[in-house]
Amino acid sequence: MIDEGKYCIDVLNQIKAAKAALVRVESNVLKKHVESCVKESFKNKKALDSKVEELLKLINKWKIIKTTISKLSIKRKNKKN
């Protein structure tokens, strides 16, 4: 779209739509993972421990990404002021 010279707001709207779609897909994949893989691991303590550790790492990774984005946002605001 950018190469085609599309209006910036139209490009931004498309980016927002794509991001929203990815969030929905991400949510569905996580839901299915918990309903199947994690639920199945309750039959075996070692497997359950592994799945819990896996989920905790994922949550921590998301927190780090969210924190980094917040810090970058704050830095940009400070530069403008």
C-alpha positions in Angstrom: 0.0 0.0 0.0 2.8 2.4 0.8 4.5 1.7 -2.5 1.2 2.4 -4.2 1.1 5.8 -2.6 -2.0 5.0 -0.5 -3.2 7.6 2.1 -1.4 7.2 5.4 -4.6 6.8 7.4 -5.7 3.9 5.1 -2.4 2.2 5.6 -2.6 2.6 9.4 -6.2 1.2 9.4 -4.9 -1.8 7.5 -2.1 -2.3 10.0 -4.5 -2.1 12.9 -6.8 -4.6 11.3 -3.9 -7.0 10.7 -2.7 -6.7 14.3 -6.2 -7.3 15.6 -6.5 -10.4 13.5 -3.2 -11.7 14.8 -4.3 -11.2 18.4 -7.5 -13.2 17.7 -5.5 -16.0 16.1 -3.0 -15.9 19.0 -5.8 -16.1 21.5 -7.5 -19.0 19.7 -4.2 -21.0 19.5 -3.5 -20.5 23.2 -7.1 -21.5 24.1 -6.8 -24.7 22.0 -3.4 -25.4 23.6 -4.8 -25.1 27.1 -7.9 -27.2 26.2 -5.9 -30.0 24.6 -2.1 -30.1 25.4 -2.3 -28.7 28.9 -5.5 -30.6 29.8 -3.9 -33.8 28.6 -0.8 -33.2 30.7 -2.8 -33.5 33.9 -2.5 -37.3 33.5 1.2 -37.1 34.1 2.9 -34.9 36.8 6.1 -34.5 34.8 4.2 -33.5 31.7 2.1 -31.1 33.7 5.1 -29.5 35.3 6.6 -29.0 31.8 3.4 -27.4 30.4 3.1 -25.1 33.4 6.8 -24.0 32.9 6.1 -23.5 29.2 3.1 -21.3 29.9 5.0 -19.3 32.6 7.8 -18.6 30.1 5.3 -17.5 27.5 3.6 -15.1 30.0 7.0 -13.7 31.1 8.0 -13.2 27.4 4.7 -11.2 26.8 5.4 -9.1 29.9 8.9 -8.3 28.7 7.6 -7.3 25.3 4.8 -5.2 26.8 7.3 -3.5 29.2 9.7 -2.7 26.3 6.9 -1.2 24.2 5.8 0.9 27.2 9.3 2.2 27.7 9.8 3.0 24.1 6.5 4.9 24.1 7.6 6.9 27.2 10.9 7.8 25.6 9.1 9.1 22.5 6.8 11.2 24.5 9.8 12.7 26.5 11.6 13.5 23.2 8.6 15.4 21.9 8.4 17.5 25.1 
